[in-house]
Amino acid sequence: MKTLSRRSFLQRGLLASAAASAWSARSWAQVAGANSDIRVVVVGLNGRGRGHVEHLMPLKGVRVVGICDIDTAVLDRTEAWFRDQGWPAARRYPDLRAVLDDPNVDAVTIATPNHWHALAGIWACEAGKDVYMEKPVSHNVWEGRQLVAAARKYGRVMQAGTQIRSGEGLQEAVAWVQAGELGRITAARGFCYKRRTSIGLTQGPQPVPATVDYDQWLGPAPDAPLRRTRLHYDWHWQDAYGNGDVGNQGIHQMDVARWFLGVPGLPRHTLSIGGRLGYVDDGETPNTQMVVHDFGSAPLIFEVRGLPATHDPAGDRMGAGGAEAASAAAASMDEYRGVRIGNIIDCEGGSVVSTNYFRATALDRAGKVIRGFRGEDRLMQNFIDVVRSRRTADLYGQMEEGHVSSALCHLGIISHRLGAGTPPEAVREQIADDWVTREAFGRLAGHLANNRVDFERTPLILGAPLTVALGAERFAGANAAAANALLKRDYRAGFVVPQLA
């Protein structure tokens, strides 16, 4: 398939020319007036997109008028799902550009692989559509800033999919801590202890499913053959498309930690320690990682553990199904003070612990419960409300905040990618003067020992220490040149993310 830009797609006559004139003629009020339905297309239906549909369907004055995916098998399954639920049929779009050129679409929700997020969001803004963007909002730091600029330039509503910010429980907890009820924050921690088995090791390029438009799937990413057994989901663990669990789950927990800290921008320093440990496969991103961000007022620490609490002999095989999947599901995972996926905000007078997106508990220093906080997911409703009101200050998932928290993930990845294999004893020497990093690594080293990790086979990577330039989204000092080169990527012709900031 010859690669076409969104503009040339229209110019080649693949859609009626009337669609283009319809964009410019429409005012914001016509797009989402108080007395009209908001017409939404969900883009990407193989994962989070299904959740988008489920959240949109009950909302008043909202119609899911289309479903978009580059895999026709996914479209077939989604259409069958709509029929089973008794929902109105939605138009099929195998090409995002057709969605954007359709004047009968007011908004899109984007649940594509990460490498598509920024371009899809910017194209949607250019086309006069409002955007709900899944997390992380970008594949690299530079892309996130372009998304923020696009929403401002084109006057569009753009919501980041950081749904924890929409719950009144966590909103109350953040306000309570920031009011000084537990004293000064001493450390803001996030955790993702979630079992991740091997994705398998292929021998050479793999066949692309006949139902998939692979040129479109690649989009902005380099033109490369498929190098994993499963096209869908396992892209998370390859650098060209995903951001590992630090970007998959970590965006949520680092966003919450940064929210409690009340810090608006990037940290002063970042360090990653970890690797793809315990098995060799087609994955590239760490399955075990700790990222420490130094914000000056307090450290922010995020930990990923994909290995179980003790060695799992099935872990070196693919978790595709059968015994391997059952082993992964049953594997006992580590936890830290009762948390596997969630946050702990340590303060002088106690802590706030959250093991649920919308609930948290405040404890005193003796572990006695002081107060509980409870809420619910209101993010999609909030997006629709703001599409109607145009009061973007009312968005719970502000794109600026989504961009900065996504950037925390990317900084951890950059530190890792610039690091080198280092024995645990040498890592301990390097971090001896930093109590937070030393304590977290001590637990991590014990975890790796319990899993009998062979560091000759799968090396532990001590990341490059990064210094962020004051008030900028660039690096300074040692490692700056190499790190700055990873703030952005090169893009394929026809899928270039435009520079807007």
C-alpha positions in Angstrom: 0.0 0.0 0.0 1.4 3.4 -0.9 1.6 5.6 2.2 -0.8 8.5 2.0 -1.0 11.6 4.3 -4.3 12.5 5.7 -4.4 15.5 3.3 -3.5 13.5 0.2 -6.1 10.9 1.2 -8.7 13.5 0.8 -7.2 15.0 -2.3 -7.0 11.7 -4.1 -10.8 11.6 -3.9 -11.2 8.7 -1.6 -13.8 10.8 0.3 -16.3 13.3 -1.1 -14.9 16.8 -1.4 -17.9 18.0 0.5 -16.4 16.7 3.7 -13.5 19.1 3.6 -15.8 22.2 3.2 -17.9 20.9 6.0 -15.0 21.1 8.4 -14.4 24.8 7.9 -18.1 25.7 7.9 -18.8 24.1 11.2 -18.6 26.2 14.4 -17.9 24.8 17.8 -21.5 25.1 18.7 -22.5 23.1 15.6 -20.1 20.4 16.6 -21.4 19.9 20.1 -24.4 22.1 20.8 -26.4 21.8 23.9 -29.4 20.4 22.0 -27.6 17.9 19.8 -26.1 14.5 20.3 -22.3 14.2 20.4 -21.2 11.7 17.7 -18.2 9.7 18.7 -15.9 7.2 16.9 -13.8 4.9 19.0 -10.4 4.3 17.4 -8.6 1.1 18.3 -10.9 -1.7 19.6 -8.6 -4.5 20.6 -8.0 -3.4 24.2 -8.9 -0.2 26.0 -11.2 0.9 23.2 -13.8 -1.6 24.3 -13.7 0.1 27.7 -14.3 3.4 25.9 -17.4 2.0 24.3 -18.7 0.7 27.6 -18.2 4.1 29.2 -19.8 6.0 26.3 -22.9 3.9 25.7 -24.8 4.9 28.9 -24.1 8.6 28.6 -27.0 10.8 27.7 -26.8 12.7 24.4 -23.9 10.6 23.1 -23.9 8.3 20.2 -21.1 5.9 19.2 -21.5 6.3 15.5 -18.4 4.5 14.4 -15.7 2.0 15.2 -12.2 2.3 13.7 -9.4 -0.3 13.6 -6.8 -1.4 11.0 -7.7 -5.1 11.7 -10.9 -6.1 10.0 -11.1 -9.2 12.3 -11.3 -6.8 15.2 -14.0 -4.8 13.5 -16.0 -8.0 12.9 -15.7 -9.0 16.5 -16.8 -5.5 17.6 -19.8 -5.4 15.3 -20.9 -8.8 16.7 -20.4 -7.4 20.3 -22.6 -4.4 19.4 -25.3 -6.8 18.1 -25.1 -9.0 21.2 -25.5 -6.0 23.5 -28.4 -4.7 21.5 -26.6 -1.4 20.7 -27.2 0.5 17.4 -25.0 -0.4 14.6 -21.9 1.8 14.1 -20.1 2.6 10.9 -16.9 0.6 10.2 -13.8 2.6 9.5 -10.7 0.6 8.6 -8.7 3.9 8.1 -8.4 6.7 10.7 -8.2 9.3 7.9 -11.7 8.4 6.8 -13.0 9.2 10.3 -11.3 12.5 10.4 -12.6 13.5 7.0 -16.2 12.6 8.0 -18.2 15.8 8.9 -20.7 13.6 10.9 -18.1 12.9 13.6 -17.7 15.3 16.5 -15.2 13.5 18.7 -12.8 10.6 18.8 -11.5 8.5 21.6 -8.1 7.0 20.8 -6.9 3.7 22.1 -4.3 2.8 19.5 -0.8 1.5 20.3 1.3 4.2 21.9 3.3 5.1 18.8 0.1 6.3 17.1 -1.2 8.5 20.0 0.4 11.9 19.2 -0.2 11.8 15.4 -3.8 10.6 15.7 -4.5 13.3 18.3 -3.0 16.1 16.3 -4.7 15.0 13.1 -8.0 14.9 14.9 -7.5 18.5 16.2 -6.6 19.7 12.7 -9.9 18.1 11.5 -12.0 19.9 14.1 -12.6 16.8 16.3 -12.4 16.8 20.1 -10.2 14.0 21.5 -10.1 11.6 24.5 -6.6 10.2 24.5 -5.5 7.0 26.2 -2.4 6.9 28.4 0.4 7.4 27.9 -0.5 10.3 25.7 2.7 10.1 23.8 5.5 7.7 22.7 8.2 10.2 23.6 8.6 13.5 25.4 8.6 15.8 22.3 5.3 14.3 21.0 3.5 15.1 24.2 4.4 18.8 24.0 3.1 18.8 20.4 -0.2 17.4 21.5 -0.6 20.1 24.1 0.2 22.7 21.4 -2.3 21.2 19.0 -5.2 21.4 21.4 -4.4 25.1 22.0 -3.8 26.0 18.4 -7.0 24.4 17.1 -9.2 25.2 20.1 -10.1 21.6 20.8 -11.1 19.7 23.9 -8.4 17.1 24.6 -8.7 14.8 27.7 -5.8 12.6 28.9 -6.9 9.1 30.0 -5.6 9.5 33.5 -9.0 8.5 35.1 -7.8 8.3 38.7 -7.8 12.2 38.7 -11.6 12.1 38.1 -12.5 10.3 41.3 -13.7 12.5 44.1 -12.0 10.2 46.7 -8.5 10.7 45.4 -9.2 14.4 44.8 -10.1 14.7 48.5 -7.1 12.7 49.6 -4.7 14.9 47.6 -6.3 18.1 49.0 -6.1 16.6 52.5 -2.4 15.8 52.3 -1.5 19.1 50.6 -3.3 20.9 53.5 -0.7 19.4 55.8 -2.9 16.9 57.7 0.0 14.4 57.7 2.9 16.8 57.6 5.4 17.1 54.8 5.6 14.4 52.2 8.8 12.4 52.5 8.4 10.0 49.5 5.8 9.4 46.8 5.8 5.8 45.7 4.0 3.9 42.9 4.0 0.2 42.2 3.2 -2.3 39.4 3.8 -5.8 40.6 2.0 -7.6 37.7 3.0 -10.9 36.3 4.5 -10.7 32.7 5.6 -14.0 31.1 7.8 -14.3 28.1 6.3 -13.2 24.7 8.4 -15.9 23.0 11.5 -15.7 20.8 10.9 -15.8 17.1 13.4 -16.7 14.3 13.1 -13.9 11.8 10.2 -11.9 10.5 6.7 -13.2 11.2 3.6 -13.3 8.9 1.2 -10.4 9.4 -2.4 -11.5 9.8 -4.3 -11.2 6.5 -6.9 -9.0 8.2 -4.4 -6.3 9.2 -3.3 -3.3 7.2 0.3 -3.4 8.4 1.3 -0.2 6.7 -1.3 1.7 8.7 -0.5 -0.2 11.9 3.1 0.9 11.6 2.1 4.5 11.0 4.8 6.8 12.4 7.1 4.0 13.4 10.0 2.7 11.3 9.3 0.5 8.4 10.2 -2.9 9.9 8.9 -6.5 9.7 6.8 -8.0 12.4 9.2 -9.5 15.0 6.9 -11.1 17.6 4.4 -13.9 17.6 1.4 -11.8 18.5 0.8 -8.5 16.6 -1.6 -7.2 19.2 -0.8 -6.2 22.8 2.8 -7.5 22.8 3.8 -4.3 21.0 3.9 -2.9 24.6 7.2 -4.6 25.1 9.0 -3.4 22.0 10.6 0.0 22.0 9.4 1.2 18.5 5.8 0.9 19.6 5.3 0.7 23.3 6.9 2.0 26.6 6.9 -1.2 28.7 5.1 -1.3 32.0 6.6 2.0 33.1 4.5 3.5 30.4 1.6 1.1 30.4 0.8 1.1 34.1 3.4 3.5 35.5 1.8 6.5 33.9 -1.2 6.1 36.3 0.9 5.6 39.4 3.5 8.3 38.6 0.7 10.7 37.8 -0.9 10.1 41.2 2.4 10.4 43.0 3.2 13.7 41.2 -0.4 14.9 41.9 0.2 14.4 45.6 3.5 16.2 45.5 1.9 19.1 43.7 4.9 19.6 41.3 4.0 21.1 37.9 6.9 20.0 35.7 9.8 17.5 35.3 12.2 16.4 38.1 15.7 17.7 38.6 17.2 14.2 38.2 16.1 10.7 37.0 17.7 7.3 37.4 16.5 3.9 36.2 17.7 0.5 37.4 16.4 -2.7 35.9 16.2 -4.8 32.8 14.5 -7.5 30.9 15.5 -10.1 33.4 14.9 -13.8 33.9 14.2 -14.8 30.3 15.2 -14.0 26.7 12.5 -13.2 24.2 11.4 -10.7 21.5 10.6 -8.1 24.2 13.0 -5.1 24.6 11.5 -3.1 27.5 12.3 -3.9 31.2 10.1 -6.4 32.9 11.8 -5.4 36.2 12.6 -1.7 36.8 12.8 1.0 39.4 12.7 4.7 38.4 13.7 7.4 40.9 12.8 11.0 40.1 14.3 13.7 42.3 11.9 16.6 42.6 13.8 18.4 45.4 10.9 18.5 47.8 10.6 14.7 47.9 11.6 11.7 45.7 9.1 10.0 43.4 9.8 6.2 43.1 8.1 3.9 40.7 8.7 0.1 40.7 7.9 -2.5 38.1 8.1 -6.3 38.8 6.9 -8.7 36.1 8.5 -11.8 37.7 6.7 -13.7 40.5 7.7 -13.7 44.1 9.8 -16.9 43.6 11.2 -18.6 40.5 8.6 -19.8 38.0 9.9 -22.5 35.7 7.2 -21.7 33.2 8.1 -18.0 33.0 10.6 -18.6 30.1 7.8 -19.8 27.9 5.1 -17.7 26.3 2.1 -16.8 28.3 -0.3 -17.4 25.4 -2.6 -19.9 27.0 -3.0 -23.3 28.6 -0.6 -24.3 31.4 1.7 -21.3 30.9 -1.2 -18.7 31.2 -2.5 -20.6 34.2 0.9 -20.6 35.8 1.2 -16.8 35.2 -2.3 -16.2 36.7 -1.6 -18.3 39.8 1.9 -16.9 40.4 2.3 -15.3 43.8 3.5 -11.7 43.4 5.5 -9.5 45.8 3.8 -6.6 47.5 5.1 -3.6 49.4 3.1 -2.8 52.6 0.0 -4.5 51.1 0.3 -2.8 47.6 0.9 -4.6 44.3 -0.6 -2.0 41.9 -1.1 1.4 43.5 0.5 4.1 45.5 1.9 4.9 48.9 2.5 8.5 49.9 4.7 8.6 52.9 4.5 11.7 55.1 6.0 12.9 58.4 2.9 11.9 60.3 1.8 8.8 58.4 0.9 7.7 54.9 -1.8 7.4 52.3 -2.2 4.0 50.8 -4.1 3.2 47.6 -4.6 -0.2 46.1 -7.6 0.8 44.0 -7.9 3.6 41.3 -10.6 5.3 43.3 -10.1 4.5 46.9 -7.4 5.4 49.5 -6.7 5.0 53.2 -4.9 7.4 55.5 -2.8 5.8 58.3 -0.9 7.3 61.2 2.7 6.3 61.9 1.5 3.3 63.9 -0.6 2.0 61.0 -3.9 3.0 62.6 -6.6 4.1 60.0 -7.3 7.8 60.3 -9.6 8.3 57.3 -10.8 6.6 54.1 -11.5 8.2 50.7 -13.8 6.8 48.1 -14.9 7.9 44.6 -15.6 6.6 41.1 -14.5 7.0 37.5 -16.0 10.1 36.0 -13.5 10.8 33.3 -15.5 10.0 30.2 -18.6 11.9 31.5 -16.3 14.8 32.2 -15.0 14.7 28.7 -18.5 14.8 27.2 -19.5 17.6 29.6 -16.6 19.8 28.5 -17.2 19.0 24.8 -20.6 20.6 25.4 -19.5 23.5 27.6 -16.1 24.2 25.9 -14.8 25.1 29.4 -11.5 23.2 29.1 -10.4 24.3 32.6 -13.0 21.9 33.9 -11.2 18.8 32.4 -10.0 16.4 35.1 -7.4 14.9 32.7 -5.7 18.1 31.6 -3.4 17.3 28.6 -0.6 19.3 30.1 -0.7 17.1 33.2 -1.1 14.0 31.1 1.9 15.1 29.0 4.2 15.7 32.0 3.3 12.4 33.8 3.9 10.6 30.5 7.2 12.3 30.2 8.2 10.8 33.6 7.8 7.4 32.0 9.9 8.5 29.0 12.7 9.8 31.3 12.9 6.5 33.0 13.1 4.8 29.6 15.8 7.1 28.4 17.9 6.5 31.5 17.5 2.8 30.9 18.4 2.9 27.2 21.6 4.8 27.9 22.6 2.5 30.8 25.0 -0.5 30.9 25.0 -3.9 32.4 26.2 -3.7 36.0 26.5 -6.4 38.7 24.3 -5.8 41.7 27.3 -5.2 44.0 28.5 -2.4 41.7 25.0 -0.9 41.6 25.0 -0.8 45.4 28.3 1.1 45.4 27.0 3.6 42.9 23.8 4.4 44.9 25.3 4.1 48.5 24.7 7.8 49.3 21.0 7.9 48.3 18.8 6.2 51.0 15.7 6.1 48.9 17.3 4.4 45.9 19.4 2.2 48.2 16.3 0.9 50.1 14.3 0.3 46.9 17.2 -1.5 45.2 17.8 -3.7 48.3 14.3 -5.0 48.0 14.7 -5.4 44.2 18.0 -7.3 44.5 16.3 -9.7 47.0 13.4 -10.2 44.5 15.9 -11.1 41.7 17.8 -13.5 43.9 14.5 -15.2 44.7 13.9 -15.6 40.9 17.4 -17.1 40.4 18.2 -14.5 37.7 21.4 -15.1 35.8 22.9 -11.7 35.2 25.3 -13.1 32.6 22.3 -14.2 30.5 20.0 -11.2 31.2 22.0 -8.3 32.5 20.9 -5.8 35.1 21.1 -2.3 33.6 22.2 0.6 35.7 20.7 3.5 33.8 22.5 6.7 33.0 21.9 9.5 35.6 19.9 12.3 33.9 19.8 16.0 34.8 16.9 18.0 33.4 17.6 21.6 32.4 15.8 24.0 34.6 12.5 25.1 33.2 13.0 23.1 30.0 12.1 19.7 28.6 15.7 19.0 27.7 18.7 17.5 29.5 21.8 19.2 30.7 25.2 18.1 32.0 26.6 14.6 31.6 24.8 12.4 29.1 22.9 15.4 27.8 23.7 14.9 24.1 22.8 11.3 24.0 19.7 11.8 26.2 18.4 14.8 24.1 18.6 12.6 21.0 16.0 10.3 22.5 13.5 13.0 23.3 12.1 12.6 19.7 12.2 10.0 17.0 12.3 10.0 13.1 9.0 9.5 11.4 7.9 7.7 8.2 6.8 9.8 5.2 3.1 10.3 5.3 3.0 9.8 9.1 5.2 12.7 10.4 4.2 14.2 13.7 4.1 18.0 13.0 6.1 20.4 15.1 3.6 22.9 16.7 5.6 23.9 19.8 
